[in-house]
Amino acid sequence: MADIRFPISTDVYQHLDNKAHHYLKRTATNNISESERSNAREAIADSLTKKFNAMVKSYDSKASPKSLLLEQYRKLRGTHAIILNMNYLENPLRYYGYTIGILTTVLALGFGILTYRRRSSLVIKASQPFFLILVCVGVFIFSSSIFPLTIDDEFSSVEACSKCMAIPWLICSGWSILFSALYAKLRRINLVVSNAMAFRSMKISEKDMMGTFLLLFTANFIHMTIWNILDPVVLIRHQLSPTVSVGYRTLS
């Protein structure tokens, strides 16, 4: 009978042969008594099961999800008609994400350019164009996080999808710029109004508010850098059953 051929089969058979040869040698030399042989065989079976599971897991972690060891074995045995549900993102949902991402980023870019070109008009000038442009930049970066969210291991490798820290970087950086700009803008207005109510003249420029903006943005940047170094986000695929597999992003 021919050996079953599948990826890493050579390593599997070699490990099996080593264990079998070692057991038979010990029984032939009477190093294992008759009463202990049953327990010895059970221990070998447990050891082989753990070793084979570790080998399969190691192979699957390095291979494309479309070439998992179980799927390769089914193809070689002529049983690959069994459908493996990988729970990928459906194309309508993916295209919806692309549409929302493109629409939001284009609008943010367009309003930013419009604000800069009309920065001398009375309405834009009264609304503080510098902070309006920062809001557009924050919305643009935040909206860009939609694009890596549409990527899964259907078209990319698990290793490529494991570089998921782009998602929290874009989300946190975008929200940090957006709300830091809004906070600095509102604080400037409050300072002007409070001084006016006290009948004091006070001029507050954009540079005076940059300290508040930089403080909030820097604190967020440091937090994200520490997170990226110590415990980055990775993609993990978990085999729930022989026909169902689920991929999800989690901390490493």
N, C-alpha and C positions, 0 to 999 in steps of 0.2 A: 504494500500500500504506500503510495507516494505521500511525502510530507505535505502538510498544508502550508502553502506559501502566503505570507502576508508580511507587512513591514515589521521589522525587529524580530522576525521569527527565528533568525539565527541565534540571537541573544537569548530568546526564550528557551529554545531547545538546548543550548549550551548549559544554561543554568539548571534546567531539568536533568540533563545527563549528569552533571556534577553531583547533584543531590542524590540521584539514584545510584550512581557509582559509589559514592561515599557510604551510603546505607548498606549496599550489597557487600562491600568490602568489610564493613564492621560485622555484619552477620556471618560472613564466611570465616572470619577469624575469631568468631565467638566473643567479640567485644560487647555484643548486646545479647542479653539472655532472652530466652523464649518469652518469658513473661513481660519483658520490657519492650518487645518489638512493636506491639500494637500502639503503645504510647509514642514510640519513636516515629512511627509512620504518621500518626496524627500531627505530631510536632513538625514534621517535614512538610505535610500538606498545608498547614497554617503558614509556614515560612514561605512556601512557594506561592500561595495566594497573595500574601502581602507584597512579595517581590514582583509578581506579575502585575498587580494593581498599580504599583509604583512605576513600573516600566510603561504601562499604558498611559498613566497620567502624565508622565514626563514626555511621551511622544505627542499626546494630544495638545500639551501646552505649547509645543514648538511648531506644530503643523497648522495648516489652514483648517478652519472648521469644516470645509467641504471634504477633507481627507482625514477625518478622524479614524482611529484604528478600527473601531467597530464597523464603520461604513466601508472601509477597505476590505475587511474580512467578509462582509455581506456580499460585496461585488464579486469577490473571488469564489464565493460559495454559490453564486447565482441567486441570492435572496435580496439583492439591492432594491427590489421594487418596494420594500418597506419604506414609507415616507418618514423622514426624521424632521420633526417640527422644531426649527431653530428659533422661532419667535423673533424673526427679524422685523425691522420697521417696514410697514407696508408702504408701497410707492405713493398712494394718495396722501398719506401723512407726511412722507418725506417731501413731496412737492409742495404741500401746504406750508411746511417750514421754510422751504426755499422762497416761496412767494412772500411770506410775511417778513423774512429777513431782508430780502432785496428791497421790498417796499419801504420798510422802516429806515434802512441805511441810506437809500436814495433820498427820502424825504429829509432826513437829518442833514445830509450833505447839502441838499438844495437850499434848505432854510439857513444853514450856516453861511453859504456863499451869498445868499440874498441879504442876510443881516450885515455881512461885511461890506457889500457894495452900497448899501443904503444906510451905512452907519452915521452919516451926517444929517439924515432927515430927523425932524423933531420927534416923531413917534419912537423911532428906533433909539435915538439918542437918550430920550427920557427913560427908556426901558433898559438902559445900560448894556450896550452892544457887546462889550467884552464878556460879560457873564452869560449873555444869550448864546454867544458862540461856544463858550465852555459847555453849556447845557447841550448844544447840538453835538459836540464832540463826545460827551458822556453817553448820549443816546446812541450815537453811531457805534461806539465800542461795545456797549451793552447789547445792542441788536446783533452785532457780529457773532455773539455766542450761540445764536440759533444754528449757524452752519456746522460747527463741530458736533452739535447735538443730533444732527441728522446722519452722522457717520456711525455705522456699526460694522461688525466683522463679516457681513455678507459680501462686501466688495473689498474690504481691507483686512489685513492680517490682525490677529489678536494683539501682537506686539505693537502695531501701529495704532490700534484703537486704545491701547493701554496708556498712551500719552494723552490722557484726558484732562490734564491740568490746564489746558487752554480754556476749557469751559469756565471753571471758577475764576481764572485770571481775568477773562473778558467780562464776566458778570460783575465781579467785585470792583474791578478798575472802572468800568463804565458807571456803576452806581456811585462809586466814590467821587468821581469827577462831577457827575450830575448833581448830587446832593450837596457836595462841598460848594459848588458854584451857587446853588440856590440858597444855601445857608449864608454864604458871604454876601450875596445880593440882598437878602432880607435884613441881615445885620447892618448893612450900610444904610438901608432905608430907615431902620429903627433909630440909628444914631442921628441921622439928619432930622427926623421928626422930633426926637426927644430934645435935641438942642434947639430946634425952632420953637418948641413949646416953652423952653426956658429963656427965649429971646437971646440966644447965643448964635453967632455966625460961625459956621464950621464947614470946612471943605474936606471931603473925604474922597480920595482918588482910588483907582483900581489897585494901585500898588499897596495902599494901606490895608486892603482886604486880602491881599495875596498870602499874608502870613497865616490867616485862618484857613484858607484853601490848602496851602502846602502842609499845614499841620495835620489836617484830616486825611489828605491823600497819602502823606508819608507814613502815618500810622497804619493805614490799610495796606500799603505796599510792604512794609516790614512784616506784618502778619501773614500776608500771602507768601512771601519769600520763605519764612520759617515753615509754613505748611508744606510748601513745595519740596523743601529739603528733607523734612522729618517724616512726613506721612502723605505722599502724593496719591492722587486718585488713579486707580487702575481699572481695567475691564476684566471681569472674571466670567467665564462661562461654566455653568453648572449643569451636569447631566442629571435631570430629574428622573428619567426612565430611559429604556432603550429607544424610545421614539420621541422624547420631549427633551429639549435643551433650552436653557434660559441664560442669557447674557445680561449682566448688570454692572454698573459702575459702583465701586466702593473704595474705601481706604485700603492702602496696601498693608 
